[in-house]
Amino acid sequence: MSQKFDVIVIGAGPGGYVAAIKSAQLGLKTALIEKYKGKEGKTALGGTCLNVGCIPSKALLDSSYKFHEAHESFKLHGISTGEVAIDVPTMIARKDQIVRNLTGGVASLIKANGVTLFEGHGKLLAGKKVEVTAADGSSQVLDTENVILASGSKPVEIPPAPVDQDVIVDSTGALDFQNVPGKLGVIGAGVIGLELGSVWARLGAEVTVLEAMDKFLPAVDEQVAKEAQKILTKQGLKILLGARVTGTEVKNKQVTVKFVDAEGEKSQAFDKLIVAVGRRPVTTDLLAADSGVTLDERGFIYVDDYCATSVPGVYAIGDVVRGAMLAHKASEEGVVVAERIAGHKAQMNYDLIPAVIYTHPEIAGVGKTEQALKAEGVAINVGVFPFAASGRAMAANDTAGFVKVIADAKTDRVLGVHVIGPSAAELVQQGAIAMEFGTSAEDLGMMVFAHPALSEALHEAALAVSGHAIHVANRKK
Ligand SMILES: Cc1cc2nc3c(=O)[nH]c(=O)nc-3n(C[C@H](O)[C@H](O)[C@H](O)COP(=O)(O)OP(=O)(O)OC[C@H]3O[C@@H](n4cnc5c(N)ncnc54)[C@H](O)[C@@H]3O)c2cc1C
């Protein structure tokens, strides 16, 4: 007799494990299937995000920023340290410990919520049956009323730069360098390329980012993207736009990268090369031919607005479906699907998913960009407040960037909040909360903000929408 569940979740990333916990909390008999094994060879939950994504990259960003500060700005505060050095293996070991703590924490939560964990590869068969194949090849078939596919994504590989995880690495390999490369090449000026490039640049690597597109961060608000390019370039990242990589040659632990830009063919040698050109959905051996679940033209599992696939009772969430490849989007889809399976009404606001790039300064946005609104023909008013005018930012010696609030010219409703600056991720979330409740720029301007705080910049930017900022000269309307 095969075991029967109300819900089976395939994949224990932030989409899948949250969906499993929520399902169990709602009284559904839930199973979770995960095949990934961590560095110790044991099943590790948490998916890309906890093991080789959000968390380890932020651990290295924080370590490298502390090194940078000790090196560059402690003097300013009157702190002398003697020679500052970086021990890369210790930095990597700290990161690994954080990953272990968090993935272990997820395993405890799964257990505490009564979710049954199956270690192995999950595959959806016809008739909502799920086959689990363990690492030793043994398999069993589970029965269920509902399936949630949460198999996530993996790095895109490109033929001109085949990853060997030694000299040419993907984002996973770039989290495990054992020393600082002298010259580091990064293919792709996206979120991951800029974050990982920043880590190693702060530690002393000479970093060149090769980006095939002519435009820097095209999805980000143009004013913010322009400022980001200026600041990151000043920090030492050499960002080459319109540079398409055509080939690589690895010799004596070095890689020569050939690329074409507006001036013609060029080549450059690096000690390490990170390929960070995007991620693609994982559907390999996930769906039996007669499962009935269909993919869209880009290889993502096809789902409707509520994450339902083409088969009733089968859902898909996170990176394996359309939309932003972000952990918080995956988790929220997991919650919505669990609620709907339990018979509740639930939906997600796809218009208000904050997006953050954890460089320093951070780059973050929620809602629409100025260029998108203009392209739609929406009349807007914009308020901008620079951190250079913020007392808290000055006290912290962290004054680069600004907060930008965009409001509908007719209704004054806030349509977008974009930030480049210290704690941009936290500030933009305040904008997201305000927008979720349909706030106007005037409402936001009438609220009391703690002083001194970085969030005063959001307050002032909201006031600046109508030309009423206090601590900066207002633009003539
Ligand atoms: C370097 C890096 C930094 C990132 N930083 C951020 C960030 O700061 N913020 C952010 O929001 N996002 C970030 N992301 C993206 C984020 O990691 C993903 O959006 C998120 O992990 C997607 O969650 P998911 O649950 O859909 O899939 P995943 O996290 O990819 O998890 C899928 C899981 O399913 C398992 N699986 C797949 N197929 C099967 C199968 N057939 N059977 C059993 N198990 C299976 C996999 O082993 C994996 O554990 C980053 C990504 C990278 C690579």
PDBQT file of the ligand as one rigid body, heavy atoms in Angstrom, charges set to zero:
ROOT
HETATM    1  C1  LIG A 501      24.080  33.806  -5.854  1.00  0.00    +0.000 C 
HETATM    2  C2  LIG A 501      22.604  34.018  -5.720  1.00  0.00    +0.000 A 
HETATM    3  C3  LIG A 501      22.121  35.037  -4.924  1.00  0.00    +0.000 A 
HETATM    4  C4  LIG A 501      20.765  35.228  -4.767  1.00  0.00    +0.000 A 
HETATM    5  N1  LIG A 501      20.346  36.249  -3.972  1.00  0.00    +0.000 NA
HETATM    6  C5  LIG A 501      19.020  36.447  -3.800  1.00  0.00    +0.000 A 
HETATM    7  C6  LIG A 501      18.559  37.467  -2.933  1.00  0.00    +0.000 A 
HETATM    8  O1  LIG A 501      19.348  38.194  -2.316  1.00  0.00    +0.000 OA
HETATM    9  N2  LIG A 501      17.227  37.613  -2.770  1.00  0.00    +0.000 N 
HETATM   10  C7  LIG A 501      16.321  36.820  -3.440  1.00  0.00    +0.000 A 
HETATM   11  O2  LIG A 501      15.113  37.004  -3.272  1.00  0.00    +0.000 OA
HETATM   12  N3  LIG A 501      16.724  35.858  -4.282  1.00  0.00    +0.000 NA
HETATM   13  C8  LIG A 501      18.051  35.646  -4.472  1.00  0.00    +0.000 A 
HETATM   14  N4  LIG A 501      18.469  34.631  -5.285  1.00  0.00    +0.000 N 
HETATM   15  C9  LIG A 501      17.444  33.829  -5.983  1.00  0.00    +0.000 C 
HETATM   16  C10 LIG A 501      16.818  32.785  -5.047  1.00  0.00    +0.000 C 
HETATM   17  O3  LIG A 501      17.820  31.944  -4.553  1.00  0.00    +0.000 OA
HETATM   18  C11 LIG A 501      15.764  31.993  -5.792  1.00  0.00    +0.000 C 
HETATM   19  O4  LIG A 501      14.825  32.864  -6.372  1.00  0.00    +0.000 OA
HETATM   20  C12 LIG A 501      15.025  31.052  -4.854  1.00  0.00    +0.000 C 
HETATM   21  O5  LIG A 501      15.909  30.154  -4.225  1.00  0.00    +0.000 OA
HETATM   22  C13 LIG A 501      13.969  30.257  -5.616  1.00  0.00    +0.000 C 
HETATM   23  O6  LIG A 501      13.306  29.428  -4.733  1.00  0.00    +0.000 OA
HETATM   24  P1  LIG A 501      12.600  28.083  -5.238  1.00  0.00    +0.000 P 
HETATM   25  O7  LIG A 501      12.025  27.451  -4.015  1.00  0.00    +0.000 OA
HETATM   26  O8  LIG A 501      11.717  28.358  -6.375  1.00  0.00    +0.000 OA
HETATM   27  O9  LIG A 501      13.780  27.169  -5.838  1.00  0.00    +0.000 OA
HETATM   28  P2  LIG A 501      15.205  26.713  -5.277  1.00  0.00    +0.000 P 
HETATM   29  O10 LIG A 501      15.652  27.540  -4.159  1.00  0.00    +0.000 OA
HETATM   30  O11 LIG A 501      16.075  26.593  -6.469  1.00  0.00    +0.000 OA
HETATM   31  O12 LIG A 501      14.917  25.262  -4.662  1.00  0.00    +0.000 OA
HETATM   32  C14 LIG A 501      14.516  24.207  -5.456  1.00  0.00    +0.000 C 
HETATM   33  C15 LIG A 501      14.828  22.928  -4.703  1.00  0.00    +0.000 C 
HETATM   34  O13 LIG A 501      14.228  21.845  -5.383  1.00  0.00    +0.000 OA
HETATM   35  C16 LIG A 501      15.113  20.743  -5.386  1.00  0.00    +0.000 C 
HETATM   36  N5  LIG A 501      14.720  19.878  -6.505  1.00  0.00    +0.000 N 
HETATM   37  C17 LIG A 501      14.691  20.185  -7.825  1.00  0.00    +0.000 A 
HETATM   38  N6  LIG A 501      14.191  19.164  -8.541  1.00  0.00    +0.000 NA
HETATM   39  C18 LIG A 501      13.881  18.193  -7.648  1.00  0.00    +0.000 A 
HETATM   40  C19 LIG A 501      13.322  16.898  -7.780  1.00  0.00    +0.000 A 
HETATM   41  N7  LIG A 501      12.937  16.419  -8.971  1.00  0.00    +0.000 N 
HETATM   42  N8  LIG A 501      13.175  16.150  -6.652  1.00  0.00    +0.000 NA
HETATM   43  C20 LIG A 501      13.554  16.615  -5.430  1.00  0.00    +0.000 A 
HETATM   44  N9  LIG A 501      14.081  17.842  -5.253  1.00  0.00    +0.000 NA
HETATM   45  C21 LIG A 501      14.232  18.623  -6.352  1.00  0.00    +0.000 A 
HETATM   46  C22 LIG A 501      16.469  21.378  -5.544  1.00  0.00    +0.000 C 
HETATM   47  O14 LIG A 501      17.496  20.497  -5.120  1.00  0.00    +0.000 OA
HETATM   48  C23 LIG A 501      16.327  22.613  -4.662  1.00  0.00    +0.000 C 
HETATM   49  O15 LIG A 501      16.709  22.344  -3.338  1.00  0.00    +0.000 OA
HETATM   50  C24 LIG A 501      19.838  34.391  -5.442  1.00  0.00    +0.000 A 
HETATM   51  C25 LIG A 501      20.301  33.348  -6.248  1.00  0.00    +0.000 A 
HETATM   52  C26 LIG A 501      21.669  33.155  -6.383  1.00  0.00    +0.000 A 
HETATM   53  C27 LIG A 501      22.157  32.023  -7.239  1.00  0.00    +0.000 C 
ENDROOT
TORSDOF 0
